[in-house]
Amino acid sequence: MTVDAIGAGLRSDAPGTIQATEPTRFDDFARWLDGELRTLDVELRGAENTLREFAVGEGRSIHHVMMALEKARLSLMLAVQVRNKALEAYQEIMRMQV
């Protein structure tokens, strides 16, 4: 069985055969994290577009622009904090003695 098969939630019963297994909690977390990062990307791009539209005179008021930028900034700060906590947890696990 290859590492790719293990990471993808696959199992191999006989040489040359790979069958899908039920999703693991890691798969669920990875799928959730991927979705959240995609949402963050959409939000950041939306705020950038709102600012660009305002700069060329096509957009809404400055209040809408500032709210979009602040929402994107807070979402990015949250994502960075989640990453920091995950990294701290990983480092703590690596320090554990077996």
Secondary structure, DSSP 8 states (H G I E B T S, - for coil): --HHHHHTTEE-SSTT--EE----HHHHHHHHHHHHHHHHHHHHHHHHHHHHHHHTT-S--HHHHHHHHHHHHHHHHHHHHHHHHHHHHHHHHHH---
